[in-house]
Amino acid sequence: MDVLSLLLLFAVAVVPLVPTEVVLIGMGVAAADGGRSLVPVVVVAAVGCLISDYLLYTLGRRGGARLLDRLRSRAAAEQTAQWITRHLERHGLPALVAARWLPAGGTVGSLLAGTLRWPRGRFVAASAIGVTLWCTYAGLLGYAGGTALRRSDPASTLVVLLAALACVAGVVVFRRVLAMRA
């Protein structure tokens, strides 16, 4: 990956509510197409997301409840906030890690952890694990697709497409189940 592409990815990852997942998948495709390593892509995206989460957490600690309330005016963000609130007390760190896969989960989870005055070290650990897993998932999805396209092997392409559909379906089902429980 060239430096400019990685800087663009970093900029997208640092800004909350910008579709980082789409850019990350695209960068995964580009890495595979160019025969390059996916590691720099995942590291840059994870660092950007971690910085974004930390800034949101800090904002939450300093009175970000109003911003959280504004976000909660969106139905998906409200469902995410309800799910996180319910599971944060009982499950703690794993709930915040899992929140990354929910709509606006990173943003809502970070603000909520800040407003609830979660210990800083515990929040950073949960966020670091969550962003690393999430960025790896999205980057690998793009990389697998890019690899299949590069090979131009119909069987490989079909397998990757089915795997991608299964991943997307799994996330959609997970989100729906959470929405029904909210």
C-alpha positions in Angstrom: 0.0 0.0 0.0 1.2 3.5 -0.7 1.5 6.1 2.0 -1.2 8.3 0.6 -3.8 5.4 0.6 -2.9 4.5 4.2 -3.2 8.2 5.3 -6.6 8.3 3.7 -7.6 5.2 5.5 -6.4 6.6 8.8 -8.3 9.9 8.2 -11.5 7.9 7.5 -11.0 5.7 10.6 -10.4 8.6 12.9 -13.7 10.3 12.0 -16.7 8.8 13.8 -19.7 7.7 11.8 -17.8 7.7 8.5 -18.1 4.4 6.7 -14.7 3.0 7.6 -15.8 -0.6 6.8 -16.3 0.2 3.1 -12.9 1.8 2.8 -11.3 -1.0 4.7 -12.8 -3.7 2.5 -11.7 -1.7 -0.6 -8.1 -1.4 0.8 -8.1 -5.2 1.4 -9.1 -5.7 -2.2 -6.3 -3.3 -3.3 -3.7 -5.1 -1.1 -4.6 -8.5 -2.6 -4.7 -7.1 -6.1 -1.3 -5.6 -5.7 0.1 -8.7 -4.0 0.8 -6.7 -0.9 0.5 -7.5 2.8 -2.8 -6.7 4.6 -1.0 -6.1 7.9 -0.3 -2.3 7.3 -4.0 -1.8 6.3 -5.3 -3.5 9.4 -2.8 -1.7 11.7 -3.5 1.8 10.3 -7.3 1.3 10.4 -7.1 -0.1 14.0 -5.0 2.8 15.2 -7.4 5.3 13.6 -10.4 3.6 15.1 -8.8 3.4 18.5 -8.0 7.1 18.5 -11.5 7.8 17.5 -12.9 5.6 20.2 -10.6 7.2 22.8 -11.7 10.8 21.8 -15.3 9.8 22.0 -14.7 8.2 25.4 -13.1 11.3 26.6 -15.9 13.4 25.2 -18.4 11.1 27.0 -16.5 11.6 30.3 -16.6 15.4 29.9 -20.3 15.7 29.4 -21.0 13.9 26.1 -24.4 12.8 27.4 -26.1 15.3 25.1 -24.3 14.0 22.1 -25.2 10.5 23.1 -28.9 11.6 23.4 -28.7 13.1 19.9 -27.3 9.9 18.5 -30.0 7.9 20.2 -32.6 9.8 18.2 -31.7 7.4 15.4 -33.6 4.1 15.8 -30.5 1.9 15.1 -28.3 3.9 17.5 -31.0 3.7 20.2 -31.2 -0.1 19.8 -27.4 -0.3 20.0 -27.3 1.9 23.1 -30.0 -0.2 24.8 -28.1 -3.4 24.0 -24.8 -2.1 25.2 -26.3 -0.7 28.3 -28.0 -4.0 29.2 -24.9 -6.1 28.5 -22.2 -3.7 29.7 -22.9 -4.2 33.4 -23.2 -8.0 33.2 -20.5 -8.8 30.6 -18.3 -5.7 30.7 -15.3 -5.9 28.3 -16.8 -8.6 25.9 -20.0 -6.5 25.5 -18.0 -3.5 24.4 -15.9 -5.6 22.0 -19.1 -7.1 20.5 -20.6 -3.7 20.1 -18.2 -2.9 17.2 -20.4 -5.1 15.0 -23.6 -3.2 15.7 -24.8 -0.1 13.8 -22.8 2.9 15.2 -21.6 0.5 17.9 -18.1 1.9 18.2 -19.4 5.5 18.5 -22.2 4.7 20.9 -20.1 2.3 22.9 -17.3 4.7 23.4 -19.5 7.6 24.3 -21.5 5.4 26.7 -18.4 4.0 28.4 -17.3 7.6 28.9 -20.6 8.8 30.4 -20.7 5.7 32.6 -17.2 6.6 33.8 -15.7 3.3 32.9 -12.1 3.0 34.0 -9.8 4.4 31.3 -7.5 1.3 31.1 -10.4 -1.1 30.9 -12.0 1.0 28.1 -8.8 1.2 26.1 -8.3 -2.6 26.4 -11.8 -3.3 25.2 -11.5 -0.8 22.4 -8.1 -2.1 21.3 -9.4 -5.7 21.1 -12.6 -4.7 19.4 -11.1 -2.5 16.7 -8.4 -5.0 16.0 -10.8 -7.8 15.5 -13.3 -5.7 13.5 -10.6 -4.2 11.3 -9.1 -7.7 10.7 -12.6 -9.0 9.7 -13.3 -6.2 7.3 -9.8 -6.2 5.8 -9.8 -10.0 5.4 -13.2 -9.8 3.7 -11.7 -7.4 1.1 -8.5 -9.3 0.8 -10.2 -12.6 0.2 -12.4 -11.0 -2.5 -9.3 -9.4 -4.1 -7.4 -12.6 -4.1 -10.3 -14.4 -5.8 -10.7 -11.7 -8.4 -6.9 -11.8 -9.1 -7.0 -15.5 -9.7 -9.9 -15.3 -12.0 -10.8 -18.8 -11.0 -14.6 -19.2 -11.1 -14.6 -21.8 -8.2 -12.5 -19.6 -6.0 -14.6 -16.5 -6.8 -17.8 -18.4 -5.9 -16.3 -19.7 -2.6 -15.2 -16.2 -1.6 -18.6 -14.7 -2.6 -20.4 -17.3 -0.6 -18.1 -16.7 2.4 -18.7 -13.0 2.1 -22.4 -13.4 1.9 -22.3 -15.7 4.9 -20.4 -13.1 6.9 -22.7 -10.3 5.9 -25.7 -12.5 6.7 -24.3 -13.4 10.0 -23.8 -9.8 10.9 -27.4 -8.9 9.7 -28.9 -11.8 11.8 -26.8 -10.8 14.8 -28.1 -7.2 14.5 -31.7 -8.3 14.1 -31.5 -10.6 17.1 -30.1 -7.7 19.1 -32.8 -5.4 17.9 -35.6 -7.8 18.8 -34.1 -8.2 22.3 -33.8 -4.4 22.8 
